[in-house]
């Protein structure tokens, strides 16, 4: 269906993830968000075992995500990572990542899938958002961040 370069831009969110304590227990006020580099991504389509048409988002060095095909081009991917270690929060964290947005058609129209996994009309770009909801893993201690918190990004995908 297409190869894209994904760009993310941090957006204000509440509560924004921050480091609020230093290792010695003193106060801190550090933003945990870094400016992400662009990432290569591929969108493709295919049926699952039950014959439901799915859209797959494959981003380099990430888990492949899937969502049901929607003719209006809407996308909604959700993944969860539990017990993530070695973060600035200094405790194991769980991250629920939600990507929502739209495939933008060129020319504007509803999408249809072909039997070979292609799509019509062509996807010109992607537009959406990525939200990481961060919480402490149950039983975590020594967290330095204001958990639970969010990291919210606007996302654009430029066709390669």
C-alpha positions in Angstrom: 0.0 0.0 0.0 3.0 2.3 0.5 6.2 3.2 2.3 6.2 6.3 4.4 8.5 8.5 6.5 6.8 9.1 9.9 7.5 12.4 11.7 6.4 13.0 15.3 6.1 16.4 17.1 5.5 16.6 20.8 2.2 18.2 21.8 1.2 19.5 25.3 -0.8 17.0 27.2 -2.1 16.6 30.7 -0.5 15.3 32.7 2.7 15.6 30.7 5.3 13.0 31.7 8.1 14.6 33.8 10.8 13.5 36.1 9.7 15.1 39.4 12.3 13.6 41.8 16.0 13.2 41.6 17.8 10.0 42.7 18.7 11.6 46.0 15.0 12.4 46.7 15.2 16.1 45.9 12.9 17.9 43.6 13.3 17.8 39.8 11.5 19.2 36.8 12.7 17.4 33.8 10.7 16.6 30.7 11.1 12.9 29.7 10.1 13.5 26.1 12.9 13.6 23.5 12.4 14.8 20.0 11.9 11.6 18.0 13.8 11.0 14.8 11.9 10.2 11.7 11.0 6.6 11.2 10.5 4.4 8.1 7.1 2.7 8.0 5.2 0.5 5.6 1.4 0.1 5.3 0.1 -3.2 3.9 -3.2 -5.0 3.9 -4.4 -8.6 4.1 -7.1 -10.8 5.6 -6.8 -12.4 9.1 -7.6 -16.1 9.6 -11.3 -15.3 9.7 -11.1 -13.3 6.4 -11.4 -9.9 8.0 -9.4 -7.3 6.0 -6.7 -5.7 8.1 -4.3 -2.8 7.7 -0.8 -3.5 9.0 1.6 -0.8 10.1 5.2 -1.9 10.2 7.7 0.6 11.7 11.4 -0.2 11.8 12.4 -1.8 15.1 8.9 -1.8 16.4 6.0 -4.3 16.8 3.8 -4.7 13.8 0.4 -3.2 14.5 -2.9 -4.0 12.9 -6.4 -2.5 12.6 -9.5 -3.4 10.6 -9.7 -1.8 7.2 -12.1 1.2 7.0 -13.1 2.7 3.6 -12.9 6.2 5.0 -9.2 5.7 5.7 -9.4 5.9 9.5 -6.7 4.1 11.4 -6.6 3.0 15.1 -3.6 1.0 16.3 -3.0 0.0 20.0 -0.1 -1.8 21.6 1.0 -2.4 25.2 4.4 -2.9 26.7 4.6 -4.1 30.3 7.5 -3.9 32.8 9.7 -1.7 30.7 13.0 -1.3 32.5 15.9 1.2 32.4 13.9 4.4 31.8 14.5 7.8 33.3 11.6 7.0 35.7 13.9 4.6 37.5 11.1 2.0 38.0 9.4 -0.6 35.7 6.7 1.1 33.7 3.8 0.0 31.5 3.2 1.9 28.2 -0.1 1.8 26.3 0.5 3.3 22.8 -2.4 4.5 20.7 -2.0 5.7 17.2 -5.1 7.2 15.5 -5.5 9.1 12.3 -6.3 8.9 8.6 -4.8 7.7 5.4 -5.2 10.7 3.0 -6.3 9.8 -0.5 -5.0 11.3 -3.7 -7.4 12.3 -5.2 -9.8 12.5 -2.2 -12.1 9.5 -2.2 -13.1 6.4 -0.1 -10.6 3.6 -0.2 -11.0 0.1 -1.7 -8.7 -2.9 -1.3 -7.7 -5.0 -4.2 -7.2 -8.8 -4.1 -3.4 -8.3 -4.3 -3.3 -6.2 -1.1 -3.1 -2.9 -2.9 -5.3 0.1 -2.3 -7.2 2.5 -4.5 -6.9 5.5 -4.7 -3.3 5.9 -3.8 -2.4 7.0 -0.2 -0.8 10.4 -0.5 0.0 10.9 3.2 -0.9 9.9 6.8 -2.2 12.3 9.4 -2.8 11.5 13.1 -1.6 11.3 16.6 0.4 9.0 18.9 -0.3 8.9 22.6 1.8 7.0 25.1 0.0 6.5 28.4 2.6 5.7 30.9 1.9 4.1 34.3 4.0 2.3 36.9 4.1 -1.5 36.6 2.0 -2.9 39.6 4.3 -3.2 42.6 6.9 -0.7 41.2 8.8 1.4 43.7 11.2 4.2 43.5 9.6 5.9 40.6 11.0 9.4 39.8 8.2 10.4 37.4 4.7 11.8 37.9 3.0 8.5 37.0 0.5 8.0 35.5 1.2 10.5 32.7 1.0 10.9 28.9 3.3 11.7 26.0 1.3 13.0 23.0 2.6 13.6 19.5 1.2 14.8 16.3 2.1 12.3 13.5 2.6 12.9 9.8 3.5 10.3 7.2 5.1 11.4 4.0 5.1 8.9 1.1 8.5 7.7 0.1 
